[in-house]
């Protein structure tokens, strides 16, 4: 039983069992209570994406309690298949390493109240979606991000429009509809977009690559869904992929970008207060395109993966523990790899690499064999011209599935994870014309993953509710 002197919401899994608070992330600083535990992150607390690394305990189940009121993350771990957790009403409960049983019920208690546990099997559901709902954007919707930008605990949609030099924000009304919009001017041809707090004010900022302007741009949040005018920093030629994460362990998020025509990646180290040093570049293969940043070799330092569009390969650049990336290892992929994600596909505790191959209508899966090395690719068929790739558990079976916008078919395909790094034939759902980028988020607050897609030819985004 749990007792609290504050109003709380209690979520429980199986019977009550001892839990261990392994640490917390307050704004940007991480504080650990266990020597073998560390954390990396690449989002603000309103949509935390955290990864816990455990050097000695492989059976640990881990969850994240994210307090949206003060942007504080708390990690909680359990050493058994049973567990309990306490979460504030102004927080979001997120599994990082989910246990085999989850409760779908919640109990709200008030001052000096007591809550009891319930036991249910893990909630699973079919991969089915309502017909798409279309929203008009500015010209040339290319990529998008999903994050709560106005602090109302509802995920909003942020779209980079490459042909009109605009960032358009669609504010969530709370039921998965987006009637209110805002627009901001960017540099030339915004390509990739992410939403991260870069100036440590606990407010989510918007960062993007201006591929036609040879710069990165960002809009600093004012905290109420409005943003300051664009600030830019010069990149190399034709920047494309962009990610934000702390690469040099100073607890400040840095910006990483692929410079397509310069054959390098640029890193902008955060100086604090939303200012950045001039980019430092590291050589890559020819035409670096897609970008992922993740700890690949379990040394608690984020590494870089980039796709080489015309070389039909990816490059892995291992962090040398100081935010430098002097060398790379190259792995073969399909033709014209556009996008890349990193996730543990086969549940062995090691992050794998997933690549969308635009020229061969496949996705490649490269399994991590330890120490940041990878096996030869396994390929799985997609639709025509897969433009990007997303990874998410779409049916609640605790396996990560693959989501692909098929730009030549006007569909989004879901490849269901069958276990052992194998995937079912894709299930497809109609989108608008020439879908480019898909993101997964629960936009209607029903605890099921919805899909949001940019449709380049139609100047629309599609929202498909699960």
Secondary structure as GFF3:
##gff-version 3
##sequence-region A 1 466
A	DSSP	beta_strand	2	4	.	.	.	ID=ss1
A	DSSP	beta_strand	8	13	.	.	.	ID=ss2
A	DSSP	beta_strand	20	26	.	.	.	ID=ss3
A	DSSP	beta_strand	29	32	.	.	.	ID=ss4
A	DSSP	beta_strand	37	41	.	.	.	ID=ss5
A	DSSP	three_ten_helix	45	47	.	.	.	ID=ss6
A	DSSP	beta_strand	50	54	.	.	.	ID=ss7
A	DSSP	beta_strand	61	67	.	.	.	ID=ss8
A	DSSP	beta_strand	72	78	.	.	.	ID=ss9
A	DSSP	beta_strand	83	88	.	.	.	ID=ss10
A	DSSP	beta_strand	91	97	.	.	.	ID=ss11
A	DSSP	beta_strand	106	109	.	.	.	ID=ss12
A	DSSP	beta_strand	113	115	.	.	.	ID=ss13
A	DSSP	beta_strand	133	136	.	.	.	ID=ss14
A	DSSP	beta_strand	141	147	.	.	.	ID=ss15
A	DSSP	beta_strand	156	161	.	.	.	ID=ss16
A	DSSP	beta_strand	166	171	.	.	.	ID=ss17
A	DSSP	beta_strand	180	185	.	.	.	ID=ss18
A	DSSP	beta_strand	190	196	.	.	.	ID=ss19
A	DSSP	beta_strand	205	210	.	.	.	ID=ss20
A	DSSP	beta_strand	215	219	.	.	.	ID=ss21
A	DSSP	beta_strand	231	234	.	.	.	ID=ss22
A	DSSP	beta_strand	239	245	.	.	.	ID=ss23
A	DSSP	beta_strand	254	259	.	.	.	ID=ss24
A	DSSP	beta_strand	264	268	.	.	.	ID=ss25
A	DSSP	beta_strand	270	272	.	.	.	ID=ss26
A	DSSP	beta_strand	275	276	.	.	.	ID=ss27
A	DSSP	beta_strand	280	283	.	.	.	ID=ss28
A	DSSP	beta_strand	288	294	.	.	.	ID=ss29
A	DSSP	beta_strand	303	308	.	.	.	ID=ss30
A	DSSP	beta_strand	313	317	.	.	.	ID=ss31
A	DSSP	beta_strand	328	332	.	.	.	ID=ss32
A	DSSP	beta_strand	337	343	.	.	.	ID=ss33
A	DSSP	beta_strand	352	357	.	.	.	ID=ss34
A	DSSP	beta_strand	362	366	.	.	.	ID=ss35
A	DSSP	beta_strand	368	370	.	.	.	ID=ss36
A	DSSP	beta_strand	373	374	.	.	.	ID=ss37
A	DSSP	beta_strand	378	381	.	.	.	ID=ss38
A	DSSP	beta_strand	390	392	.	.	.	ID=ss39
A	DSSP	beta_strand	401	406	.	.	.	ID=ss40
A	DSSP	beta_strand	411	415	.	.	.	ID=ss41
A	DSSP	beta_strand	417	419	.	.	.	ID=ss42
A	DSSP	beta_strand	422	423	.	.	.	ID=ss43
A	DSSP	beta_strand	427	430	.	.	.	ID=ss44
A	DSSP	beta_strand	435	441	.	.	.	ID=ss45
A	DSSP	beta_strand	450	455	.	.	.	ID=ss46
A	DSSP	beta_strand	460	464	.	.	.	ID=ss47
###
